[in-house]
Amino acid sequence: MSFRIKLKESIDTMVETVKSKVKESGGSFDWNGSAGQLNVQTPLGKVKGNCKVVAEREIEISITNKPFLISENQIKSKIEEYLG
């Protein structure tokens, strides 16, 4: 599963926002400047994924592992919520 999100803020602002929110939920977000890895614990299990910059204010997120009971739409909605 992969999807793209257009950002309202700069990439740098997005990274800081996501790191903070993911850390609050007990997960991790590692970023190298143009790509990163996401690992978030949910009540139903871990969600893991990768993200990369595809345009100045657009990222592509690929979910590599998710609990069976969590839908792709739920994951996308939660990530969009993180990004404001």
Secondary structure, DSSP 8 states (H G I E B T S, - for coil): -EEEEE-SS-HHHHHHHHHHHHHHTT-EEEE-SSEEEEEEEETTEEEEEEEEEEETTEEEEEEEE--TTS-HHHHHHHHHHHT-
